[in-house]
Amino acid sequence: MSNQKAVLVALLILILGLTPSLFSIWVMRRVDTQAQERLRLALPSTTNRGLPNFHLAPDQHYVEGIGYIIGDITCQFNARSSYIRCAVNPIGPCQDCLHYRPQEWHC
């Protein structure tokens, strides 16, 4: 009878030792499922919300190897960015800019 008691105590200790881990795994899976469900429900609402459509600026050009840039690409002060036109006149416009300097091409 003593041997059966020892086995039952060992089994009880094993079950009590594994319970927090199993509970933690269960909670993590449940939270993950809830988060995925909230994300799935939130995605359609952002597309229907009327967020601003980002169109190309009139002076935006695609340059191979750089991407989209705005402003006069022949000016040496052009920032080669899709957000800032140049270091001297960041918001533009480029036409009739007092600071225009043509690029000097070095071969």
N, CA, C and O atoms as a Tinker XYZ file with bonds, in Angstrom:
   428  protein
     1  N      0.817000   -1.181000    0.000000    73     2
     2  CA     0.000000    0.000000    0.000000    64     1     3
     3  C      0.868000    1.254000    0.000000    63     2     4     5
     4  O      0.475000    2.276000   -0.562000    81     3
     5  N      1.982000    1.191000    0.591000    73     3     6
     6  CA     2.889000    2.316000    0.673000    64     5     7
     7  C      3.432000    2.674000   -0.702000    63     6     8     9
     8  O      3.650000    3.845000   -1.012000    81     7
     9  N      3.647000    1.646000   -1.524000    73     7    10
    10  CA     4.149000    1.869000   -2.863000    64     9    11
    11  C      3.118000    2.611000   -3.716000    63    10    12    13
    12  O      3.481000    3.483000   -4.505000    81    11
    13  N      1.838000    2.273000   -3.562000    73    11    14
    14  CA     0.777000    2.949000   -4.301000    64    13    15
    15  C      0.659000    4.405000   -3.870000    63    14    16    17
    16  O      0.394000    5.281000   -4.693000    81    15
    17  N      0.857000    4.663000   -2.578000    73    15    18
    18  CA     0.803000    6.021000   -2.055000    64    17    19
    19  C      1.916000    6.864000   -2.662000    63    18    20    21
    20  O      1.694000    8.020000   -3.023000    81    19
    21  N      3.097000    6.299000   -2.776000    73    19    22
    22  CA     4.233000    7.019000   -3.330000    64    21    23
    23  C      3.990000    7.345000   -4.806000    63    22    24    25
    24  O      4.352000    8.425000   -5.273000    81    23
    25  N      3.384000    6.421000   -5.530000    73    23    26
    26  CA     3.088000    6.661000   -6.947000    64    25    27
    27  C      2.037000    7.757000   -7.084000    63    26    28    29
    28  O      2.148000    8.624000   -7.950000    81    27
    29  N      1.018000    7.717000   -6.228000    73    27    30
    30  CA    -0.029000    8.746000   -6.263000    64    29    31
    31  C      0.537000   10.122000   -5.906000    63    30    32    33
    32  O      0.167000   11.119000   -6.526000    81    31
    33  N      1.412000   10.185000   -4.936000    73    31    34
    34  CA     2.040000   11.458000   -4.554000    64    33    35
    35  C      2.906000   11.971000   -5.699000    63    34    36    37
    36  O      2.882000   13.163000   -6.007000    81    35
    37  N      3.659000   11.097000   -6.323000    73    35    38
    38  CA     4.509000   11.503000   -7.450000    64    37    39
    39  C      3.645000   11.996000   -8.611000    63    38    40    41
    40  O      3.979000   12.990000   -9.256000    81    39
    41  N      2.536000   11.305000   -8.875000    73    39    42
    42  CA     1.632000   11.713000   -9.936000    64    41    43
    43  C      0.987000   13.065000   -9.620000    63    42    44    45
    44  O      0.840000   13.904000  -10.508000    81    43
    45  N      0.613000   13.271000   -8.389000    73    43    46
    46  CA     0.029000   14.548000   -7.953000    64    45    47
    47  C      1.052000   15.679000   -8.095000    63    46    48    49
    48  O      0.712000   16.772000   -8.547000    81    47
    49  N      2.286000   15.417000   -7.713000    73    47    50
    50  CA     3.341000   16.430000   -7.851000    64    49    51
    51  C      3.573000   16.752000   -9.330000    63    50    52    53
    52  O      3.752000   17.914000   -9.693000    81    51
    53  N      3.568000   15.740000  -10.166000    73    51    54
    54  CA     3.754000   15.951000  -11.603000    64    53    55
    55  C      2.620000   16.784000  -12.188000    63    54    56    57
    56  O      2.863000   17.711000  -12.961000    81    55
    57  N      1.405000   16.464000  -11.828000    73    55    58
    58  CA     0.240000   17.212000  -12.330000    64    57    59
    59  C      0.291000   18.657000  -11.844000    63    58    60    61
    60  O      0.063000   19.581000  -12.625000    81    59
    61  N      0.584000   18.855000  -10.578000    73    59    62
    62  CA     0.672000   20.220000  -10.035000    64    61    63
    63  C      1.830000   21.000000  -10.673000    63    62    64    65
    64  O      1.735000   22.217000  -10.830000    81    63
    65  N      2.889000   20.333000  -11.031000    73    63    66
    66  CA     4.014000   21.009000  -11.667000    64    65    67
    67  C      3.725000   21.420000  -13.104000    63    66    68    69
    68  O      4.213000   22.452000  -13.565000    81    67
    69  N      2.937000   20.621000  -13.813000    73    67    70
    70  CA     2.620000   20.917000  -15.212000    64    69    71
    71  C      1.435000   21.862000  -15.384000    63    70    72    73
    72  O      1.281000   22.463000  -16.447000    81    71
    73  N      0.607000   22.001000  -14.373000    73    71    74
    74  CA    -0.599000   22.814000  -14.484000    64    73    75
    75  C     -0.312000   24.272000  -14.877000    63    74    76    77
    76  O     -0.976000   24.772000  -15.785000    81    75
    77  N      0.643000   24.985000  -14.245000    73    75    78
    78  CA     0.872000   26.377000  -14.659000    64    77    79
    79  C      1.315000   26.506000  -16.115000    63    78    80    81
    80  O      0.900000   27.436000  -16.807000    81    79
    81  N      2.140000   25.596000  -16.578000    73    79    82
    82  CA     2.594000   25.646000  -17.970000    64    81    83
    83  C      1.436000   25.419000  -18.928000    63    82    84    85
    84  O      1.280000   26.154000  -19.903000    81    83
    85  N      0.635000   24.419000  -18.657000    73    83    86
    86  CA    -0.512000   24.135000  -19.516000    64    85    87
    87  C     -1.512000   25.283000  -19.501000    63    86    88    89
    88  O     -2.079000   25.620000  -20.540000    81    87
    89  N     -1.732000   25.880000  -18.351000    73    87    90
    90  CA    -2.638000   27.022000  -18.240000    64    89    91
    91  C     -2.088000   28.210000  -19.037000    63    90    92    93
    92  O     -2.836000   28.900000  -19.730000    81    91
    93  N     -0.797000   28.436000  -18.934000    73    91    94
    94  CA    -0.157000   29.529000  -19.663000    64    93    95
    95  C     -0.289000   29.341000  -21.172000    63    94    96    97
    96  O     -0.599000   30.294000  -21.887000    81    95
    97  N     -0.060000   28.143000  -21.657000    73    95    98
    98  CA    -0.198000   27.855000  -23.088000    64    97    99
    99  C     -1.638000   28.087000  -23.538000    63    98   100   101
   100  O     -1.871000   28.658000  -24.603000    81    99
   101  N     -2.581000   27.658000  -22.749000    73    99   102
   102  CA    -3.993000   27.841000  -23.074000    64   101   103
   103  C     -4.344000   29.317000  -23.151000    63   102   104   105
   104  O     -5.033000   29.740000  -24.080000    81   103
   105  N     -3.878000   30.113000  -22.180000    73   103   106
   106  CA    -4.161000   31.550000  -22.164000    64   105   107
   107  C     -3.500000   32.233000  -23.367000    63   106   108   109
   108  O     -4.126000   33.076000  -24.009000    81   107
   109  N     -2.258000   31.888000  -23.679000    73   107   110
   110  CA    -1.571000   32.506000  -24.810000    64   109   111
   111  C     -2.297000   32.202000  -26.125000    63   110   112   113
   112  O     -2.433000   33.089000  -26.967000    81   111
   113  N     -2.748000   31.003000  -26.309000    73   111   114
   114  CA    -3.478000   30.655000  -27.539000    64   113   115
   115  C     -4.793000   31.412000  -27.628000    63   114   116   117
   116  O     -5.189000   31.865000  -28.702000    81   115
   117  N     -5.453000   31.543000  -26.516000    73   115   118
   118  CA    -6.737000   32.258000  -26.501000    64   117   119
   119  C     -6.545000   33.732000  -26.820000    63   118   120   121
   120  O     -7.304000   34.303000  -27.603000    81   119
   121  N     -5.529000   34.354000  -26.214000    73   119   122
   122  CA    -5.240000   35.767000  -26.474000    64   121   123
   123  C     -4.826000   35.961000  -27.931000    63   122   124   125
   124  O     -5.241000   36.933000  -28.563000    81   123
   125  N     -4.028000   35.064000  -28.467000    73   123   126
   126  CA    -3.610000   35.158000  -29.863000    64   125   127
   127  C     -4.806000   35.052000  -30.805000    63   126   128   129
   128  O     -4.896000   35.791000  -31.785000    81   127
   129  N     -5.708000   34.149000  -30.512000    73   127   130
   130  CA    -6.909000   33.997000  -31.334000    64   129   131
   131  C     -7.759000   35.252000  -31.288000    63   130   132   133
   132  O     -8.276000   35.689000  -32.317000    81   131
   133  N     -7.911000   35.838000  -30.110000    73   131   134
   134  CA    -8.686000   37.069000  -29.975000    64   133   135
   135  C     -8.021000   38.222000  -30.732000    63   134   136   137
   136  O     -8.707000   39.013000  -31.380000    81   135
   137  N     -6.707000   38.321000  -30.654000    73   135   138
   138  CA    -5.997000   39.390000  -31.356000    64   137   139
   139  C     -6.138000   39.234000  -32.861000    63   138   140   141
   140  O     -6.342000   40.217000  -33.573000    81   139
   141  N     -6.031000   38.008000  -33.348000    73   139   142
   142  CA    -6.194000   37.763000  -34.783000    64   141   143
   143  C     -7.611000   38.114000  -35.232000    63   142   144   145
   144  O     -7.802000   38.665000  -36.317000    81   143
   145  N     -8.577000   37.805000  -34.423000    73   143   146
   146  CA    -9.971000   38.116000  -34.751000    64   145   147
   147  C    -10.192000   39.627000  -34.792000    63   146   148   149
   148  O    -10.848000   40.133000  -35.703000    81   147
   149  N     -9.642000   40.355000  -33.800000    73   147   150
   150  CA    -9.766000   41.819000  -33.800000    64   149   151
   151  C     -9.080000   42.434000  -35.004000    63   150   152   153
   152  O     -9.587000   43.389000  -35.592000    81   151
   153  N     -7.931000   41.892000  -35.371000    73   151   154
   154  CA    -7.218000   42.393000  -36.536000    64   153   155
   155  C     -8.011000   42.126000  -37.811000    63   154   156   157
   156  O     -8.098000   42.986000  -38.688000    81   155
   157  N     -8.581000   40.947000  -37.908000    73   155   158
   158  CA    -9.391000   40.602000  -39.078000    64   157   159
   159  C    -10.595000   41.533000  -39.199000    63   158   160   161
   160  O    -10.968000   41.912000  -40.309000    81   159
   161  N    -11.206000   41.905000  -38.081000    73   159   162
   162  CA   -12.351000   42.809000  -38.096000    64   161   163
   163  C    -11.931000   44.257000  -38.361000    63   162   164   165
   164  O    -12.709000   45.027000  -38.924000    81   163
   165  N    -10.723000   44.636000  -37.967000    73   163   166
   166  CA   -10.274000   46.016000  -38.115000    64   165   167
   167  C     -9.817000   46.338000  -39.530000    63   166   168   169
   168  O     -9.942000   47.485000  -39.961000    81   167
   169  N     -9.296000   45.373000  -40.260000    73   167   170
   170  CA    -8.777000   45.642000  -41.606000    64   169   171
   171  C     -9.821000   46.200000  -42.564000    63   170   172   173
   172  O     -9.527000   47.183000  -43.244000    81   171
   173  N    -11.007000   45.641000  -42.659000    73   171   174
   174  CA   -11.987000   46.235000  -43.584000    64   173   175
   175  C    -12.393000   47.648000  -43.196000    63   174   176   177
   176  O    -12.704000   48.453000  -44.073000    81   175
   177  N    -12.398000   47.970000  -41.921000    73   175   178
   178  CA   -12.816000   49.305000  -41.506000    64   177   179
   179  C    -11.821000   50.375000  -41.940000    63   178   180   181
   180  O    -12.209000   51.525000  -42.144000    81   179
   181  N    -10.547000   50.022000  -42.084000    73   179   182
   182  CA    -9.578000   51.018000  -42.531000    64   181   183
   183  C     -9.712000   51.280000  -44.017000    63   182   184   185
   184  O     -9.438000   52.392000  -44.469000    81   183
   185  N    -10.127000   50.288000  -44.790000    73   183   186
   186  CA   -10.276000   50.513000  -46.224000    64   185   187
   187  C    -11.533000   51.305000  -46.531000    63   186   188   189
   188  O    -11.589000   51.977000  -47.561000    81   187
   189  N    -12.529000   51.251000  -45.689000    73   187   190
   190  CA   -13.773000   51.967000  -45.931000    64   189   191
   191  C    -13.785000   53.344000  -45.272000    63   190   192   193
   192  O    -14.762000   54.080000  -45.411000    81   191
   193  N    -12.758000   53.692000  -44.584000    73   191   194
   194  CA   -12.754000   54.910000  -43.791000    64   193   195
   195  C    -12.532000   56.163000  -44.625000    63   194   196   197
   196  O    -12.818000   57.262000  -44.149000    81   195
   197  N    -12.051000   56.042000  -45.807000    73   195   198
   198  CA   -11.808000   57.211000  -46.631000    64   197   199
   199  C    -10.470000   57.852000  -46.322000    63   198   200   201
   200  O    -10.362000   59.076000  -46.249000    81   199
   201  N     -9.470000   57.042000  -46.145000    73   199   202
   202  CA    -8.136000   57.567000  -45.918000    64   201   203
   203  C     -7.672000   58.280000  -47.179000    63   202   204   205
   204  O     -8.113000   57.939000  -48.277000    81   203
   205  N     -6.792000   59.259000  -47.041000    73   203   206
   206  CA    -6.370000   60.004000  -48.226000    64   205   207
   207  C     -5.655000   59.103000  -49.233000    63   206   208   209
   208  O     -4.864000   58.232000  -48.869000    81   207
   209  N     -5.950000   59.335000  -50.475000    73   207   210
   210  CA    -5.261000   58.604000  -51.536000    64   209   211
   211  C     -3.995000   59.364000  -51.883000    63   210   212   213
   212  O     -4.027000   60.566000  -52.145000    81   211
   213  N     -2.897000   58.657000  -51.881000    73   211   214
   214  CA    -1.631000   59.284000  -52.176000    64   213   215
   215  C     -1.346000   59.144000  -53.662000    63   214   216   217
   216  O     -1.031000   58.060000  -54.153000    81   215
   217  N     -1.463000   60.255000  -54.362000    73   215   218
   218  CA    -1.198000   60.269000  -55.787000    64   217   219
   219  C      0.189000   60.840000  -56.016000    63   218   220   221
   220  O      0.773000   61.465000  -55.132000    81   219
   221  N      0.691000   60.623000  -57.183000    73   219   222
   222  CA     1.989000   61.178000  -57.536000    64   221   223
   223  C      1.871000   62.687000  -57.642000    63   222   224   225
   224  O      0.905000   63.208000  -58.200000    81   223
   225  N      2.863000   63.383000  -57.101000    73   223   226
   226  CA     2.912000   64.835000  -57.248000    64   225   227
   227  C      3.182000   65.144000  -58.713000    63   226   228   229
   228  O      3.758000   64.319000  -59.422000    81   227
   229  N      2.773000   66.329000  -59.180000    73   227   230
   230  CA     2.994000   66.648000  -60.590000    64   229   231
   231  C      4.466000   66.631000  -60.973000    63   230   232   233
   232  O      4.800000   66.335000  -62.120000    81   231
   233  N      5.347000   66.942000  -60.038000    73   231   234
   234  CA     6.774000   66.964000  -60.367000    64   233   235
   235  C      7.502000   65.748000  -59.808000    63   234   236   237
   236  O      8.700000   65.804000  -59.532000    81   235
   237  N      6.768000   64.649000  -59.645000    73   235   238
   238  CA     7.375000   63.422000  -59.129000    64   237   239
   239  C      7.773000   62.534000  -60.303000    63   238   240   241
   240  O      6.989000   62.337000  -61.232000    81   239
   241  N      8.989000   62.000000  -60.260000    73   239   242
   242  CA     9.533000   61.199000  -61.339000    64   241   243
   243  C     10.120000   59.917000  -60.761000    63   242   244   245
   244  O     10.594000   59.888000  -59.625000    81   243
   245  N     10.078000   58.862000  -61.565000    73   243   246
   246  CA    10.701000   57.614000  -61.155000    64   245   247
   247  C     12.094000   57.550000  -61.759000    63   246   248   249
   248  O     12.263000   57.699000  -62.969000    81   247
   249  N     13.089000   57.327000  -60.909000    73   247   250
   250  CA    14.473000   57.205000  -61.366000    64   249   251
   251  C     14.952000   55.800000  -61.002000    63   250   252   253
   252  O     14.903000   55.396000  -59.840000    81   251
   253  N     15.414000   55.067000  -62.008000    73   251   254
   254  CA    15.888000   53.700000  -61.792000    64   253   255
   255  C     17.016000   53.684000  -60.769000    63   254   256   257
   256  O     17.972000   54.452000  -60.883000    81   255
   257  N     16.907000   52.820000  -59.780000    73   255   258
   258  CA    17.936000   52.699000  -58.751000    64   257   259
   259  C     17.702000   53.588000  -57.549000    63   258   260   261
   260  O     18.265000   53.350000  -56.480000    81   259
   261  N     16.867000   54.622000  -57.713000    73   259   262
   262  CA    16.585000   55.540000  -56.597000    64   261   263
   263  C     15.135000   55.406000  -56.159000    63   262   264   265
   264  O     14.849000   55.350000  -54.963000    81   263
   265  N     14.213000   55.356000  -57.125000    73   263   266
   266  CA    12.783000   55.296000  -56.829000    64   265   267
   267  C     12.123000   56.594000  -57.237000    63   266   268   269
   268  O     12.611000   57.285000  -58.130000    81   267
   269  N     11.020000   56.933000  -56.594000    73   267   270
   270  CA    10.305000   58.161000  -56.911000    64   269   271
   271  C     10.967000   59.332000  -56.205000    63   270   272   273
   272  O     11.251000   59.268000  -55.009000    81   271
   273  N     11.209000   60.388000  -56.940000    73   271   274
   274  CA    11.751000   61.614000  -56.358000    64   273   275
   275  C     10.914000   62.777000  -56.856000    63   274   276   277
   276  O     10.305000   62.701000  -57.923000    81   275
   277  N     10.886000   63.854000  -56.082000    73   275   278
   278  CA    10.131000   65.037000  -56.490000    64   277   279
   279  C     11.096000   66.177000  -56.734000    63   278   280   281
   280  O     12.220000   66.189000  -56.232000    81   279
   281  N     10.633000   67.123000  -57.509000    73   279   282
   282  CA    11.437000   68.294000  -57.802000    64   281   283
   283  C     12.185000   68.154000  -59.110000    63   282   284   285
   284  O     12.034000   67.167000  -59.829000    81   283
   285  N     12.996000   69.158000  -59.407000    73   283   286
   286  CA    13.782000   69.201000  -60.631000    64   285   287
   287  C     15.014000   68.319000  -60.450000    63   286   288   289
   288  O     15.913000   68.653000  -59.679000    81   287
   289  N     15.052000   67.209000  -61.151000    73   287   290
   290  CA    16.146000   66.256000  -60.955000    64   289   291
   291  C     17.449000   66.726000  -61.575000    63   290   292   293
   292  O     18.493000   66.111000  -61.357000    81   291
   293  N     17.405000   67.819000  -62.354000    73   291   294
   294  CA    18.645000   68.326000  -62.939000    64   293   295
   295  C     19.361000   69.296000  -62.004000    63   294   296   297
   296  O     20.478000   69.717000  -62.308000    81   295
   297  N     18.755000   69.662000  -60.882000    73   295   298
   298  CA    19.373000   70.599000  -59.938000    64   297   299
   299  C     20.292000   69.841000  -58.978000    63   298   300   301
   300  O     19.948000   68.757000  -58.508000    81   299
   301  N     21.441000   70.405000  -58.697000    73   299   302
   302  CA    22.383000   69.723000  -57.803000    64   301   303
   303  C     21.906000   69.720000  -56.358000    63   302   304   305
   304  O     22.402000   68.929000  -55.555000    81   303
   305  N     20.952000   70.586000  -56.003000    73   303   306
   306  CA    20.421000   70.622000  -54.635000    64   305   307
   307  C     19.245000   69.671000  -54.439000    63   306   308   309
   308  O     18.714000   69.577000  -53.332000    81   307
   309  N     18.825000   68.962000  -55.489000    73   307   310
   310  CA    17.703000   68.043000  -55.364000    64   309   311
   311  C     18.038000   66.986000  -54.316000    63   310   312   313
   312  O     19.124000   66.407000  -54.331000    81   311
   313  N     17.091000   66.737000  -53.402000    73   311   314
   314  CA    17.320000   65.814000  -52.283000    64   313   315
   315  C     17.191000   64.346000  -52.689000    63   314   316   317
   316  O     17.523000   63.461000  -51.901000    81   315
   317  N     16.723000   64.078000  -53.885000    73   315   318
   318  CA    16.512000   62.714000  -54.354000    64   317   319
   319  C     15.648000   61.929000  -53.365000    63   318   320   321
   320  O     15.966000   60.808000  -52.967000    81   319
   321  N     14.542000   62.574000  -52.991000    73   319   322
   322  CA    13.624000   62.020000  -52.012000    64   321   323
   323  C     12.205000   62.178000  -52.539000    63   322   324   325
   324  O     11.940000   63.050000  -53.366000    81   323
   325  N     11.302000   61.343000  -52.065000    73   323   326
   326  CA     9.894000   61.492000  -52.442000    64   325   327
   327  C      9.153000   62.400000  -51.471000    63   326   328   329
   328  O      7.941000   62.573000  -51.597000    81   327
   329  N      9.863000   62.990000  -50.497000    73   327   330
   330  CA     9.240000   63.851000  -49.509000    64   329   331
   331  C      9.769000   65.288000  -49.551000    63   330   332   333
   332  O      9.014000   66.234000  -49.328000    81   331
   333  N     11.046000   65.449000  -49.831000    73   331   334
   334  CA    11.691000   66.765000  -49.802000    64   333   335
   335  C     12.271000   67.040000  -51.178000    63   334   336   337
   336  O     12.947000   66.190000  -51.758000    81   335
   337  N     12.004000   68.232000  -51.699000    73   335   338
   338  CA    12.514000   68.567000  -53.023000    64   337   339
   339  C     14.009000   68.847000  -52.994000    63   338   340   341
   340  O     14.765000   68.249000  -53.760000    81   339
   341  N     14.443000   69.746000  -52.122000    73   339   342
   342  CA    15.870000   70.089000  -52.094000    64   341   343
   343  C     16.245000   70.643000  -50.725000    63   342   344   345
   344  O     15.382000   70.918000  -49.892000    81   343
   345  N     17.540000   70.801000  -50.510000    73   343   346
   346  CA    18.030000   71.294000  -49.222000    64   345   347
   347  C     17.734000   72.779000  -49.046000    63   346   348   349
   348  O     17.515000   73.236000  -47.925000    81   347
   349  N     17.726000   73.537000  -50.144000    73   347   350
   350  CA    17.542000   74.982000  -50.068000    64   349   351
   351  C     16.062000   75.354000  -50.031000    63   350   352   353
   352  O     15.665000   76.243000  -49.277000    81   351
   353  N     15.258000   74.692000  -50.827000    73   351   354
   354  CA    13.836000   75.005000  -50.953000    64   353   355
   355  C     13.032000   73.711000  -50.819000    63   354   356   357
   356  O     12.519000   73.207000  -51.818000    81   355
   357  N     12.909000   73.157000  -49.595000    73   355   358
   358  CA    12.359000   71.809000  -49.421000    64   357   359
   359  C     10.927000   71.620000  -49.916000    63   358   360   361
   360  O     10.586000   70.544000  -50.407000    81   359
   361  N     10.084000   72.644000  -49.797000    73   359   362
   362  CA     8.695000   72.442000  -50.205000    64   361   363
   363  C      8.419000   72.960000  -51.603000    63   362   364   365
   364  O      7.318000   72.773000  -52.120000    81   363
   365  N      9.398000   73.612000  -52.230000    73   363   366
   366  CA     9.290000   74.023000  -53.619000    64   365   367
   367  C      8.569000   75.338000  -53.793000    63   366   368   369
   368  O      8.395000   76.052000  -52.806000    81   367
   369  N      8.156000   75.688000  -54.936000    73   367   370
   370  CA     8.272000   74.963000  -56.198000    64   369   371
   371  C      9.650000   75.126000  -56.813000    63   370   372   373
   372  O     10.415000   76.010000  -56.428000    81   371
   373  N      9.955000   74.274000  -57.761000    73   371   374
   374  CA    11.278000   74.293000  -58.390000    64   373   375
   375  C     11.368000   75.294000  -59.545000    63   374   376   377
   376  O     12.428000   75.871000  -59.787000    81   375
   377  N     10.257000   75.498000  -60.254000    73   375   378
   378  CA    10.327000   76.403000  -61.390000    64   377   379
   379  C     10.631000   77.818000  -60.896000    63   378   380   381
   380  O     10.051000   78.289000  -59.917000    81   379
   381  N     11.541000   78.475000  -61.583000    73   379   382
   382  CA    11.992000   79.839000  -61.267000    64   381   383
   383  C     12.625000   79.952000  -59.883000    63   382   384   385
   384  O     12.577000   81.023000  -59.278000    81   383
   385  N     13.219000   78.868000  -59.366000    73   383   386
   386  CA    13.886000   78.892000  -58.059000    64   385   387
   387  C     15.177000   79.704000  -58.178000    63   386   388   389
   388  O     15.942000   79.521000  -59.125000    81   387
   389  N     15.414000   80.588000  -57.233000    73   387   390
   390  CA    16.617000   81.429000  -57.252000    64   389   391
   391  C     17.881000   80.627000  -56.988000    63   390   392   393
   392  O     18.976000   81.066000  -57.339000    81   391
   393  N     17.743000   79.455000  -56.374000    73   391   394
   394  CA    18.904000   78.668000  -55.964000    64   393   395
   395  C     19.235000   77.534000  -56.925000    63   394   396   397
   396  O     20.073000   76.689000  -56.612000    81   395
   397  N     18.593000   77.500000  -58.089000    73   395   398
   398  CA    18.811000   76.411000  -59.046000    64   397   399
   399  C     20.273000   76.368000  -59.492000    63   398   400   401
   400  O     20.839000   77.380000  -59.905000    81   399
   401  N     20.867000   75.187000  -59.402000    73   399   402
   402  CA    22.233000   74.957000  -59.883000    64   401   403
   403  C     22.218000   73.672000  -60.696000    63   402   404   405
   404  O     21.918000   72.608000  -60.153000    81   403
   405  N     22.540000   73.745000  -61.997000    73   403   406
   406  CA    22.559000   72.502000  -62.787000    64   405   407
   407  C     23.654000   71.582000  -62.277000    63   406   408   409
   408  O     24.716000   72.027000  -61.842000    81   407
   409  N     23.371000   70.290000  -62.343000    73   407   410
   410  CA    24.350000   69.304000  -61.875000    64   409   411
   411  C     25.559000   69.302000  -62.788000    63   410   412   413
   412  O     25.441000   69.464000  -64.003000    81   411
   413  N     26.700000   69.120000  -62.199000    73   411   414
   414  CA    27.921000   68.956000  -62.965000    64   413   415
   415  C     28.214000   67.468000  -63.031000    63   414   416   417
   416  O     28.513000   66.841000  -62.014000    81   415
   417  N     28.130000   66.914000  -64.209000    73   415   418
   418  CA    28.330000   65.477000  -64.389000    64   417   419
   419  C     29.801000   65.190000  -64.538000    63   418   420   421
   420  O     30.463000   65.740000  -65.419000    81   419
   421  N     30.310000   64.340000  -63.693000    73   419   422
   422  CA    31.714000   63.921000  -63.751000    64   421   423
   423  C     31.787000   62.525000  -64.314000    63   422   424   425
   424  O     31.196000   61.600000  -63.758000    81   423
   425  N     32.499000   62.356000  -65.401000    73   423   426
   426  CA    32.607000   61.029000  -66.014000    64   425   427
   427  C     33.870000   60.348000  -65.586000    63   426   428
   428  O     34.134000   59.219000  -66.001000    81   427
